[in-house]
Amino acid sequence: MILRLIRFARPARWRLALAVVFGALALGSGVGLMATSAWLISRAAQHPPVLMLMVAIVAVRAFGLGRGVFRYVERLTGHDATFRILADLRARVYERLERLAPGGLPAFRSGDLLNRLVADVDAVQDLFLRVLLPCTVAAVVGGASVGVAWALLPSAGVVLLLALLVAGVVAPWLSAVMARRTERRTTELRAELTAHVVDTLQGAPELIAYGAAPAHLAEATRIDRDFTRASARSATTAGIGAAISALAGGLAVWGSLAVGVPAVRAGTLDGVLLAVVVLLPLAAFEVVAGLPLAAQYLERVRHSAARVFAVLDTPEPVSDPIDPAAPPSAPYTLKVEHLRARWTTDAPYALDDVSLDLTPGRRCAIVGPSGSGKTTLTAVLLRFLESSGGAVTLNGIDLRALSGDDVRRVIGLCAQDAHLFDSTIGENVRLARPSATDEELRDALRRARLLDWIDSLPQGLDTRVGEHGAQVSGGQRQRIALARALLADFPILLLDEPAEHLDLPTADALTADLLTATEGRTTLLVTHRLTGLDAVDEIIVLDEGHVADRGTHADLIARPGLYQSLWHCEPYALVRMTMKKSRRKSSTRPRQPSSTD
């Protein structure tokens, strides 16, 4: 996982290298400032001529100023490189989600997916800012510090080297071992808590209505409590690593003093340099102080990266061809021949030997009971699902030879649960074609029978619909979705259960308006409602994935079969038939003479 993340950083490698250089200069300036200051103070105590101190004075100023400047540039370049890497990674995740939708997304809970997109991707930045950069800089500056100490007094160099190894290798290793399980548990609990909170917010009305809210909130409290405990254990791990590092730093100072004093007495070390030997470890340990925490961050990044790559590695339900064919030109003919399809390789076929022909301007309806394969058919036509057999062609070109984007520029969908964003009516409709003029927008709303209602609103098109369209009725929500599909001006339009979840009179009225609005447009209406289907050219009846019957509305209700059974079971169907018969009888009944005859 870590090597794979590092490969993501390849485009920003020079910025990262620059950050390492300036980071080393910043920490090196800190070490130089401490060593030069120690020498300057010790030498000044001997009251030499000021000219003999000028170089050290200038060096102290240079190191002091350079430390701040180099640190600023290091942070600037390091964060710039990291944010570029994150932007690329996040874009790849979003691109993958686009290709997974909608068939590949049910494998993830929405809240967990949100956590992967936000928290886990953000955690990746720690690999570069808090692991790789500090470790590289520590190796460079720590090695240089040991070299300086060795040059002054070899035994002091050995003491500093051993102490740096304890603080920079042993302590991080212990932190990594202790954090391995803790960080995995923390990452899992963070994702579980996010998913649970999202589920609670989305299902709040049902939880309250059925009295399940207290139990659901209690579960959220339990998860939060476990997450707090895991975070506390993580903090304990960080504290132990920091304590070991601090202890090693203190021992390095005492060890340098222990070997430095005898060296001064023996004349092998200048007394002025004793302060440098003793104080050098204090500055050098600033370099390795954060490495135990870096090891902990490394474990956190490892688990977060695994969750991000789980999304990136999820197989696509439909793969675009490596060399897609050129999209055909209008007019478009969509033909389905002996189609077979299923959602997973071990599932039964949702469609088996289904055929239909949509020539330009032709309108067909797909009807059948729930589970008959209607929605599966729309998924195949939109390239959301790969067919298992048969062929689907657009102007004679197999859809599998075209890219999904090219297919969906020709074939559009108005879904039963079309999403409305928490924005205005105008922005929700204009989503289909941002470049549409106001006249085109109003024309689409007029054909969807929404214009009069919108003109009556105080804010008109600027009226907000709320999250998921909560501030408008179900019928208005479906009509807004229809207006969006009409504005997109798809040559072929799929209407998937547009009247679902509506009361019967509203559903009948909406279906009639849909068929009126799509007159002259190649349309495939997927529905289990039969009202108004006398306006389509052909009706295909599906049952358990097979074509049970096909024909016009008049033909199908005239002969025994599934369609006739569905028609007789249709709410209000018998009432309508009775009213039609009554009107027919009244029109043929002889008129009774009146008193004026």
Buried (B, 14 or more C-beta within 10 A) or exposed (E): BEEEBBEBBEEBEEBBEBBBBBBBBBBBBBBBBBBBBBBBEBBBEEEEEEEEBEEBEEBBEBBBEBBEEBBEBBBBBBBBBBBBBBEBBBEBBEEBBEBBEEBBBEEBBBBBBBBBBEBBBEBBBBBBBBBBBBBBBBBBBBEBBBEBBBEBBEBBBBBBBBBBBBBBEBBBBBBBEBBBEBBBBBBBBBBBBBBBBBBBEBBEEEBEEEEEBEEBEEBBEEBBEBBEBBBEBBEEBBEBBBEBBBBBBBBBBEBBBBBBBEBBEEEEBBBBBBBBBBBBBBBBBBBBBBBBBBBBBBBBBBBBBBBBBEBBEBEEBBEBEEEBBEBBEEEBBBBBEEBBBBBEEEEEBBBBBBBBEBEBEBBBBBBBBEEBBBBBBBBBBBBBBBBBEBBBBBBEBEBBBBBBEBBBBBBBBBBBEBEBBBBBBBBBBBBBBEEBEEEBBBBBBBBBBBBEBBEEEEEEBEBBBEEEBEBBEBBBBBBBBBBBBBBBBBBBBBBBBBBBEBEEEBBBBBBBBBBEBBEEBBBBBBBBBBBBBEBBEBBBBBBBBBBBBBBBBEBBBEEEBBBBEBBEEBEEBEEEBEEEEEEEEEEEEEEEEEEEE
